[in-house]
Amino acid sequence: MIGFTKRYDIKTLVYTEEHATMPHAIAREKKLKHWGRLQKIKLIEENNPEWKDLSHLLLEGLL
């Protein structure tokens, strides 16, 4: 089985969330999975309107 990011050649992190516990993170991920594309785009644009790559924040430990 090939992963989503590899299948679609994803190279940019444009949205991330931090959660207190793994169960909270998993619940949120499951909720988002059922959202439509437009809802997900709205969520990204509310938090990152320029769609900047946020991966450097992970590498620097800021997320």
Secondary structure, 3 states (H helix, E strand, C coil): CCCHHHHCCCCCCCCCCCCCCHHHHHHHHHHHHCCCHHHHHHHHHHHCCCCCCCHHHHHCCCC
